[in-house]
């Protein structure tokens, strides 16, 4: 099963963060996502391009619906012609499998 076919699991504060080996393996399925660090917290980030603001807002709505369905919420920055999506696990202050699942599912939304 690929990441985009999976669903998030409930994440507790004591859940194990993704290991470097897991991050390396899972990134193979989401090659367009950047691994960034902000204030010591690892995150996944990708910018999506659109022809105009209306298309960017429509995509933002799709990502918001995904986030609600999965109970896992990203940072979303919507601008004219682009949307920046950033996934990380707030409780862990880092990355979990859920972030990679949601990144893969975000890619699938962009390809629809």
N, C-alpha and C positions, 0 to 999 in steps of 0.2 A: 504494500500500500504506500502511495506517495504522500508527502506532507499535505498537499492540497486536498486529499481525500479524507484526512483526519479531522477530528474535532478536539477542542481544548479540554483539558481536565481541570478540575478545580485546583487552584494553586494556593498552597498554604505558605506562611512565612518561613516554615522550616523545610519546605520542599528543596530538593537538591537543584542547585543552579546548573546550567549546561556546562559540561567540561569542555576544554579546548578541543579534544578529539571529536566530541559530538558537534561542536560548532563547525569544525572543519568539514565533517561529513554532511551536515544539514545544509551548509552553504552551497554545496554542489547543486541542490535543487532550487536555489534562489540566487543565481549568479549576479543579478543586477542590483542586489542590495549591498549597501556599504555597512561595514561594521564600524561603528563610531563609539567614542567615549565622551561622556559629558559628566563633569563633576565626579569622576571615578566610577561611573555607571556605564556598562557596555549596553549598546542599543543597536538595533537594525534600522537603517533608514534608506528610503528610496524616493526619488522625485519622479513623478509621472507628468507627461506633457499632454496638453489638450489644445484644440484649435481656438478655444475661447473660454470665457468665464462660466458660461452656462454649462458647458461640458465638464469643466472642472468641478462645479458644484454638484452635478449629477453623480460623478464618481465619488465625491466626498460622501454623498448620501448612501451610496452602495457600501462604502467602507464602514460607515456608521451602523448600518443595518447588520453587517457581518459582526462588528464588535459587540453589538447588543445580543445577537444570537449566541455568540461564543462566551459572553461574559468576560471579555478581555478587551481593553480599550487602549487605542494608540493616541499619540499626539498627531493632530491633523492641521496642516497649514494650507489653506486654499487661497490661491492668488489667481490673477488673470492668466489662464493658459497652463497652470501647473498646480499640482497637489503634492506636498511633501508628507509622507507617512513615516512615522517612527514608532516602532514596536519595542517594548521591553516589559519586564515583569516588575511592577512597582514594589510588591511585597518583598521580592528578592533583591531589589536594587541591582538587577542584572538580567541576564538572559535565561530563558527556560524553553523547553520544547514548544510550548504554546506560542512563543513569539515567531518561531520558524514556521509553524502551521499557519498562523495568521498572515505572515508575509507571503507564503505560497498561495494562500487563498486570495490575498489582495492582488497578486499577479494574475490569477485566474479571472478576477473581476475586470481587470484592465484589458484582458484579451477577449472578453465577451463582446 
